[in-house]
Amino acid sequence: MAPKQRKICLMGFRAVGKSTITIQFVENHCPETYNPTIEGTYQKIIKHRGQDFSTEIIDTAGQDEFSILQKQYSIGIHGYILVYSVTSKASLDVVKVLNDKILNSLGTEKIPRVLVGNKSDLENERVISKEEGQSLANQWECAFVECSGKNNDNVEEIFKQILNEVDKNQQPDTPQKESCILM
C-alpha cells in the first residue's frame, strides 16, 4: 500500500527551536550553530500505527505578531505544529496570534495542530509552566507536547501527535440520527 501523503507546517516565534526540532527528527542530530531559517522543507517516511506516511515538513522562518500569514502556509497543509519556548512569554503570545491567523485564513474553528513547548531542558530559565501550555491546548482542543529539541526529548512524539490529529480531522464523528417532525 502506498504511503499516505502528509504536509506539516512548523510555525512560531524566532529562535524557539523549530529548525532544531525538525532536523533532530529528520536527520537525528542537533544543529551545532544557530542560523536563522528562511524556510526549509524536509521529507521523511514515518511509520505510525502500522501505516507509512510520506511527510513533507515545512520549517518556516520565525514569525511575530505582525507577520502576514503566507498563502503557502495555509494551502494544502494537513496539520500545524505551533512551537513556543518555555523560556519566552513573548513566544507563547506569538503562537496565540498565529493560531488565530491560521483559523481566520482557513475560515474554520478547528484544525489539526499540536502545541509544542520547546526547550524543556532549560528548567532554570522556564517562565511558562507545563500546566499553562496544557491549558491552552485544552482550550484549543489540540494535542500538547513539551520537548527538548536539543536533547531529542519527546521530539518523535510531536510528529506522532500531529499524525493523530490529522487522522481525527479526516475521520469526522459519525453523524447523529436526525429526526424530523412535521406538524
PERAMO-V140734 format. One record per residue. N is the residue number from 1. RES is the residue in one letter. OMEGA is omega in whole degrees, -180 to 180 (999 if undefined). Layout:
n	res	omega
N	RES	OMEGA
N	RES	OMEGA
This chain:
n	res	omega
1	M	-179
2	A	179
3	P	174
4	K	179
5	Q	176
6	R	177
7	K	-173
8	I	-177
9	C	174
10	L	180
11	M	177
12	G	-180
13	F	177
14	R	171
15	A	176
16	V	177
17	G	179
18	K	-179
19	S	179
20	T	178
21	I	-177
22	T	-178
23	I	177
24	Q	-179
25	F	-174
26	V	-172
27	E	178
28	N	172
29	H	179
30	C	178
31	P	-178
32	E	-176
33	T	178
34	Y	172
35	N	-180
36	P	-176
37	T	169
38	I	170
39	E	177
40	G	177
41	T	-177
42	Y	175
43	Q	175
44	K	172
45	I	180
46	I	173
47	K	-176
48	H	-179
49	R	176
50	G	-178
51	Q	174
52	D	177
53	F	174
54	S	-174
55	T	169
56	E	-175
57	I	-180
58	I	177
59	D	-174
60	T	171
61	A	179
62	G	180
63	Q	169
64	D	-175
65	E	-179
66	F	-179
67	S	175
68	I	178
69	L	-178
70	Q	-176
71	K	-177
72	Q	178
73	Y	179
74	S	-178
75	I	175
76	G	179
77	I	179
78	H	-177
79	G	-177
80	Y	171
81	I	-177
82	L	-170
83	V	170
84	Y	176
85	S	179
86	V	180
87	T	-175
88	S	177
89	K	-180
90	A	-179
91	S	177
92	L	177
93	D	179
94	V	179
95	V	178
96	K	178
97	V	179
98	L	178
99	N	179
100	D	-180
101	K	179
102	I	-180
103	L	179
104	N	-180
105	S	-178
106	L	179
107	G	-178
108	T	178
109	E	-176
110	K	177
111	I	174
112	P	-180
113	R	174
114	V	174
115	L	-175
116	V	172
117	G	-178
118	N	177
119	K	179
120	S	177
121	D	-180
122	L	-174
123	E	-178
124	N	177
125	E	-176
126	R	174
127	V	178
128	I	-178
129	S	176
130	K	-180
131	E	178
132	E	177
133	G	180
134	Q	179
135	S	178
136	L	178
137	A	177
138	N	179
139	Q	180
140	W	-176
141	E	179
142	C	179
143	A	179
144	F	177
145	V	167
146	E	-177
147	C	167
148	S	177
149	G	-179
150	K	-177
151	N	-179
152	N	176
153	D	176
154	N	-179
155	V	179
156	E	-180
157	E	178
158	I	-175
159	F	172
160	K	-178
161	Q	-180
162	I	176
163	L	177
164	N	-179
165	E	179
166	V	179
167	D	178
168	K	-178
169	N	-177
170	Q	176
171	Q	-177
172	P	179
173	D	178
174	T	-176
175	P	176
176	Q	174
177	K	178
178	E	177
179	S	-177
180	C	178
181	I	177
182	L	179
183	M	999
